Amino acid sequence: MHKAGFVNIVGNPNVGKSTLMNRLVGEKISIITSKSQTTRHRIKGIVNTEDYQIVFSDTPGVVKPSYRMQEYMLEFSKSALVDADIILYVTDVVEKVEKNGDFIEKVNRSAAPVLLVVNKIDLCDQKRLEELCDMWKGLIPRAEIFPLSATENFNVDNLFRRIVELLPEGEPYFAKDDLTDLPARFFVNEIIREKILKNYEKEIPYSVEVEVEEFKEEGKRINIMAVIYVERTSQKGILIGKGGEALKKVGTEARADIEAFFGKKVFLSLYVKVLKDWRNKDNELKNFGYANK
């Protein structure tokens, strides 16, 4: 008997969905920063054994959209409720319980089993945790609740065992040696974007999109050329920095992670271009993979 299924991770921004995803998959699939809206796409990580295949899916945090890109991001989160065999709804001990009640209603209407993760329990005491669990039991009555700490890797193994128990019988959806369904270029984009999120403040990280224009493997080396798009000329100057030092730092940090990811030497060239108001333009958003072309 073989089991296979889609386990979709949903919830509000900054509750630790990507950290949990990486823990469950056992590899760094999703980028992680302290900034909200770090995850912009549905990112799949696949766990294979002889007896089962789990297709985990990390999704953007649920937000009230203020521009077109966020509308597409919200659609990724909603679609995760439709095709899930198991829903992992992630909250934490800090966020307001009643936040995004309309999305919680959609979770309640879903036919899939719901495992509700209360993350970051290392940041609260037992009394507060019990209060939170009671409140969530009232909001999503059929959910099984798993208090855990993804960063400390506490109680993640119990959650994983329950996921395996709930998996439906079925044949694998992907090849047994697949770790993800996304191309190599996607992970290069994400690694570069992660470094921008970590090195810049204010609106810069949110105004940025990365596109790999060249990815050539030559023996033990990969040659990569990537363009970083910003919305305004002033942002281009900040991103590059005085004498190009800021962009050079991003390139150095990104190259180290890309080399670790692929296990090869990398030659990385970065360029910055202005693409005015790209976050509100459907054509640009489709080119960047936020919607079907």
C-alpha positions as CSV (number, residue, x, y, z in Angstrom):
1,M,0.0,0.0,0.0
2,H,1.5,3.3,-1.1
3,K,0.4,6.7,0.2
4,A,0.6,10.1,-1.6
5,G,-0.9,13.5,-1.0
6,F,-0.7,17.2,-1.1
7,V,-0.1,18.9,2.3
8,N,-0.6,22.6,1.9
9,I,0.7,25.1,4.5
10,V,-1.4,28.3,4.9
11,G,-1.7,31.1,7.4
12,N,-0.9,34.8,7.9
13,P,2.5,36.4,7.2
14,N,5.4,35.9,9.6
15,V,4.0,33.0,11.6
16,G,6.9,30.6,10.4
17,K,5.3,28.8,7.5
18,S,8.6,28.6,5.5
19,T,10.7,27.6,8.5
20,L,8.2,24.8,9.2
21,M,8.2,23.7,5.5
22,N,12.0,23.5,5.5
23,R,11.9,21.4,8.7
24,L,9.3,19.0,7.3
25,V,11.1,18.6,4.0
26,G,14.6,18.4,5.6
27,E,16.0,20.8,3.0
28,K,16.0,24.6,2.6
29,I,13.3,25.0,-0.1
30,S,11.7,28.3,1.0
31,I,13.7,31.4,1.8
32,I,13.3,32.8,5.3
33,T,13.6,36.3,6.6
34,S,12.1,38.3,9.4
35,K,10.2,40.5,6.9
36,S,6.5,39.8,6.1
37,Q,5.6,38.6,2.5
38,T,8.9,36.9,2.0
39,T,7.2,34.0,0.2
40,R,5.5,35.2,-3.0
41,H,4.7,31.9,-4.8
42,R,3.4,28.4,-4.0
43,I,6.6,26.4,-3.4
44,K,6.5,22.7,-3.3
45,G,8.9,20.4,-1.4
46,I,8.6,16.7,-1.9
47,V,9.4,14.0,0.7
48,N,9.8,10.5,-0.6
49,T,10.2,7.1,1.0
50,E,9.4,3.6,-0.3
51,D,5.9,3.7,1.3
52,Y,4.8,7.3,0.7
53,Q,5.2,10.6,-1.1
54,I,4.3,13.9,0.7
55,V,4.1,17.0,-1.5
56,F,4.4,20.0,0.9
57,S,3.3,23.3,-0.5
58,D,4.4,26.6,1.1
59,T,2.2,29.6,0.3
60,P,2.3,33.4,0.7
61,G,1.0,34.9,3.9
62,V,-2.7,35.8,3.7
63,V,-2.9,39.6,3.3
64,K,-5.6,42.1,2.3
65,P,-4.2,43.1,-1.2
66,S,-3.1,46.7,-1.8
67,Y,-1.8,46.1,-5.4
68,R,-2.1,43.4,-8.1
69,M,0.9,41.3,-7.1
70,Q,-0.7,40.8,-3.7
71,E,-4.0,39.8,-5.3
72,Y,-2.2,37.0,-7.2
73,M,-0.4,36.0,-4.0
74,L,-3.7,35.7,-2.2
75,E,-5.0,33.4,-5.0
76,F,-2.0,31.1,-4.4
77,S,-3.2,30.8,-0.8
78,K,-6.8,30.2,-1.7
79,S,-5.9,27.6,-4.3
80,A,-4.0,25.7,-1.6
81,L,-7.3,25.1,0.2
82,V,-8.9,23.6,-3.0
83,D,-6.3,20.9,-3.9
84,A,-5.2,20.0,-0.4
85,D,-5.4,16.4,1.0
86,I,-4.3,17.9,4.3
87,I,-4.3,21.5,5.4
88,L,-1.6,22.8,7.8
89,Y,-3.0,26.1,9.1
90,V,-0.1,27.8,10.9
91,T,-0.5,30.5,13.5
92,D,1.8,31.5,16.3
93,V,1.6,32.8,19.9
94,V,2.0,36.4,18.9
95,E,-0.5,37.2,16.2
96,K,-4.1,38.2,16.8
97,V,-6.4,35.1,16.7
98,E,-9.2,36.8,14.8
99,K,-7.0,38.1,12.0
100,N,-8.3,37.3,8.5
101,G,-11.5,35.7,9.7
102,D,-12.8,35.3,6.1
103,F,-9.9,33.0,5.2
104,I,-10.5,31.0,8.4
105,E,-14.1,30.5,7.2
106,K,-12.7,29.1,3.9
107,V,-10.6,26.7,5.9
108,N,-13.7,25.6,7.8
109,R,-15.5,24.9,4.6
110,S,-12.8,22.8,3.1
111,A,-13.3,19.0,3.1
112,A,-9.6,18.3,3.9
113,P,-8.4,17.4,7.4
114,V,-7.0,20.4,9.2
115,L,-3.9,20.3,11.4
116,L,-3.6,23.6,13.2
117,V,0.0,24.5,14.2
118,V,0.6,26.9,17.0
119,N,4.2,27.9,16.3
120,K,6.8,29.8,18.4
121,I,5.7,28.2,21.7
122,D,9.2,28.9,23.0
123,L,8.0,32.5,23.2
124,C,5.1,32.0,25.7
125,D,4.2,30.3,28.9
126,Q,1.9,27.2,29.4
127,K,-1.2,29.3,30.6
128,R,-1.1,31.5,27.5
129,L,-0.6,28.5,25.2
130,E,-3.7,26.7,26.7
131,E,-5.8,29.9,26.2
132,L,-4.7,30.1,22.6
133,C,-5.4,26.4,21.9
134,D,-8.9,26.9,23.4
135,M,-9.6,30.0,21.2
136,W,-8.4,28.1,18.1
137,K,-10.6,25.1,19.0
138,G,-13.5,27.5,18.9
139,L,-12.6,29.0,15.6
140,I,-11.8,25.8,13.7
141,P,-13.5,23.1,15.8
142,R,-12.5,20.1,13.7
143,A,-8.8,21.0,13.7
144,E,-6.2,18.9,15.5
145,I,-3.9,21.3,17.3
146,F,-0.1,20.9,17.4
147,P,1.8,23.3,19.6
148,L,5.4,23.4,18.4
149,S,8.5,25.5,17.7
150,A,9.8,25.2,14.1
151,T,13.0,27.1,14.8
152,E,13.8,24.9,17.8
153,N,12.6,21.7,16.0
154,F,10.3,21.0,19.0
155,N,7.3,18.6,18.4
156,V,7.8,18.8,14.6
157,D,8.3,15.0,14.5
158,N,4.9,14.4,16.0
159,L,3.2,16.6,13.4
160,F,5.1,14.7,10.7
161,R,3.9,11.3,12.0
162,R,0.3,12.5,12.0
163,I,0.6,13.8,8.4
164,V,1.9,10.3,7.3
165,E,-1.1,8.7,9.1
166,L,-3.6,11.0,7.4
167,L,-2.1,10.6,3.8
168,P,-4.5,9.0,1.4
169,E,-3.6,5.9,-0.5
170,G,-2.3,6.6,-4.0
171,E,0.5,6.5,-6.5
172,P,3.3,9.1,-6.4
173,Y,2.6,12.4,-8.2
174,F,6.3,13.1,-9.0
175,A,9.4,11.0,-9.6
176,K,10.7,9.5,-6.4
177,D,14.0,11.4,-6.7
178,D,12.4,14.8,-7.1
179,L,12.8,17.3,-4.2
180,T,10.6,20.0,-5.9
181,D,8.6,20.7,-9.0
182,L,10.3,24.0,-9.6
183,P,13.2,24.7,-12.0
184,A,16.8,25.6,-10.9
185,R,16.4,29.2,-12.0
186,F,13.5,29.7,-9.5
187,F,15.8,28.9,-6.6
188,V,18.5,31.3,-7.9
189,N,15.8,34.0,-8.1
190,E,14.7,33.3,-4.5
191,I,18.3,33.2,-3.0
192,I,19.1,36.6,-4.6
193,R,15.8,38.0,-3.3
194,E,16.5,36.7,0.2
195,K,19.7,38.6,0.3
196,I,18.0,41.8,-0.8
197,L,15.3,41.3,1.9
198,K,18.1,40.9,4.5
199,N,20.3,43.8,3.4
200,Y,17.8,46.6,2.6
201,E,15.1,48.4,4.5
202,K,11.8,50.2,3.8
203,E,10.2,49.7,0.4
204,I,13.3,48.4,-1.5
205,P,12.8,44.6,-0.8
206,Y,9.1,44.7,-1.7
207,S,9.7,46.6,-4.9
208,V,12.2,44.1,-6.2
209,E,11.8,41.1,-8.6
210,V,14.6,38.9,-9.8
211,E,14.9,37.2,-13.2
212,V,17.6,34.8,-14.3
213,E,18.4,35.6,-17.9
214,E,21.3,33.1,-18.3
215,F,21.9,29.8,-16.5
216,K,24.7,27.7,-18.2
217,E,26.4,24.7,-16.7
218,E,29.9,24.3,-17.9
219,G,31.6,21.3,-16.3
220,K,32.0,22.0,-12.6
221,R,30.9,25.7,-12.9
222,I,27.6,27.4,-13.5
223,N,27.5,30.8,-15.2
224,I,24.5,32.9,-14.1
225,M,23.4,36.3,-15.2
226,A,20.4,37.8,-13.3
227,V,18.5,41.0,-13.5
228,I,17.1,42.7,-10.5
229,Y,14.0,44.8,-11.4
230,V,13.0,47.9,-9.3
231,E,10.0,50.2,-9.7
232,R,11.8,53.6,-9.6
233,T,15.1,55.1,-10.6
234,S,15.8,56.2,-7.0
235,Q,15.5,52.6,-5.9
236,K,18.1,51.5,-8.5
237,G,20.6,53.9,-6.9
238,I,20.0,52.6,-3.4
239,L,20.2,49.0,-4.5
240,I,23.5,49.5,-6.2
241,G,24.9,51.7,-3.4
242,K,28.0,53.9,-3.4
243,G,30.6,52.5,-5.8
244,G,28.4,49.5,-6.3
245,E,29.3,48.2,-2.8
246,A,25.7,47.3,-1.7
247,L,25.0,45.2,-4.8
248,K,28.4,43.6,-4.6
249,K,27.6,42.4,-1.0
250,V,24.3,40.9,-2.2
251,G,26.1,39.2,-5.0
252,T,28.8,37.7,-2.7
253,E,26.2,36.4,-0.2
254,A,23.9,35.0,-2.9
255,R,26.8,33.3,-4.8
256,A,27.8,31.4,-1.6
257,D,24.3,30.1,-1.1
258,I,23.8,29.2,-4.7
259,E,27.1,27.3,-4.7
260,A,25.9,25.4,-1.6
261,F,22.6,24.7,-3.2
262,F,24.0,23.2,-6.4
263,G,27.3,21.9,-5.1
264,K,29.2,23.7,-7.9
265,K,31.3,26.8,-8.4
266,V,29.2,29.7,-9.5
267,F,30.1,32.8,-11.6
268,L,27.3,35.3,-10.8
269,S,26.6,38.6,-12.7
270,L,23.9,41.0,-11.3
271,Y,22.4,43.9,-13.1
272,V,19.7,46.4,-12.0
273,K,16.9,47.7,-14.3
274,V,13.9,49.9,-13.7
275,L,10.5,48.5,-14.6
276,K,8.0,51.1,-13.6
277,D,5.1,50.0,-11.4
278,W,5.6,46.3,-12.3
279,R,3.6,45.1,-9.2
280,N,0.4,46.5,-10.7
281,K,0.9,45.4,-14.3
282,D,-0.7,42.0,-15.3
283,N,1.7,41.4,-18.2
284,E,4.8,41.9,-16.1
285,L,3.3,39.8,-13.3
286,K,2.6,36.9,-15.7
287,N,6.1,37.1,-17.0
288,F,7.3,36.8,-13.4
289,G,5.2,33.7,-12.8
290,Y,2.4,35.2,-10.7
291,A,-0.4,34.1,-13.1
292,N,-0.9,31.9,-16.1
293,K,0.4,33.4,-19.3
